């Protein structure tokens, strides 16, 4: 095992010499991000903007649909009687009005 240490040390020394020294200053990461941003193309930026716009549109649509559904539930009363029931009650009201006019002797009820 000890006879491999000089070879390993030589390998690490060659590795360090093959790469440039990394700048350990406070501006290292901002510099890396500047290089990354410089390589991004216009198409990438437009695609990123389009995805953000599509996401915002989906959220807005969902909110508006929820508002319309909730508002519709509050303003639209549920029918408690069927169509035939409402016709029957309307006919009964008409019959009562005709009988009232007949009792009073009116000839042209309006």
C-alpha positions in Angstrom: 0.0 0.0 0.0 2.8 2.4 0.8 4.5 1.9 -2.6 1.3 3.3 -4.2 1.4 6.6 -2.4 4.2 8.2 -4.5 2.2 7.3 -7.7 -1.0 8.7 -6.2 0.8 11.9 -5.2 2.2 12.2 -8.7 -1.3 11.7 -10.2 -2.8 14.4 -7.9 0.1 16.8 -8.8 -0.6 16.2 -12.6 -4.3 16.7 -12.0 -3.7 20.1 -10.3 -1.4 21.3 -13.0 -3.8 20.4 -15.8 -6.5 22.8 -14.5 -6.3 26.5 -13.8 -6.6 27.7 -10.3 -10.1 28.6 -9.2 -10.5 32.2 -7.9 -11.7 31.8 -4.3 -12.8 35.4 -4.0 -16.3 36.7 -3.1 -17.1 37.5 -6.8 -16.5 33.9 -8.0 -20.1 32.7 -8.1 -21.4 36.0 -9.6 -18.7 35.6 -12.3 -19.8 32.1 -13.0 -23.4 33.1 -13.4 -22.5 36.0 -15.7 -20.7 33.5 -18.0 -23.7 31.2 -17.9 -26.2 34.0 -18.7 -23.9 35.2 -21.6 -24.2 31.8 -23.2 -27.9 31.6 -23.1 -29.6 32.4 -26.4 -32.5 34.7 -27.2 -34.6 31.6 -27.9 -34.0 30.3 -24.4 -35.0 33.7 -22.9 -38.2 33.9 -25.0 -39.1 30.3 -24.1 -38.6 31.0 -20.4 -40.8 34.1 -20.7 -43.5 32.2 -22.6 -43.6 29.5 -19.9 -43.9 32.1 -17.2 -46.7 33.8 -19.1 -48.5 30.5 -19.7 -48.3 29.7 -16.0 -49.7 33.1 -15.0 -52.5 32.7 -17.5 -53.5 29.3 -16.2 -53.6 30.6 -12.6 -55.7 33.6 -13.7 -58.1 31.4 -15.6 -58.5 29.1 -12.7 -59.2 32.0 -10.3 -61.7 33.5 -12.7 -63.5 30.2 -13.2 -63.7 29.7 -9.5 -65.2 33.2 -9.0 -67.8 32.7 -11.7 -68.8 29.3 -10.3 -69.1 30.7 -6.8 -71.0 33.8 -8.0 -73.3 31.7 -10.1 -74.2 29.5 -7.1 -75.2 32.6 -5.1 -77.3 34.3 -7.7 -79.1 31.4 -9.3 -81.8 30.0 -7.2 -82.4 26.2 -7.3 -85.8 25.3 -8.8 -87.9 23.6 -6.2 -90.7 22.6 -8.5 -90.8 21.0 -11.9 -92.0 22.7 -15.0 -95.4 21.0 -14.8 -95.8 22.1 -11.2 -95.2 25.7 -12.2 -97.7 25.5 -15.1 -100.3 24.0 -12.8 -99.9 26.7 -10.2 -100.0 29.4 -13.0 -103.2 27.8 -14.3 -104.7 27.7 -10.8 -104.0 31.4 -10.4 -105.6 32.2 -13.8 -108.7 30.2 -12.8 -109.0 32.0 -9.5 -108.7 35.4 -11.2 -111.4 34.4 -13.8 -113.7 33.2 -11.0 -113.2 36.5 -9.0 -114.0 38.6 -12.1 -117.1 36.4 -12.8 -118.3 37.0 -9.3 -117.9 40.8 -9.4 -119.5 41.0 -12.9 -116.5 42.5 -14.7 -116.5 41.7 -18.4 -113.0 42.6 -19.4 -110.4 41.5 -16.8 -106.9 42.7 -17.2 
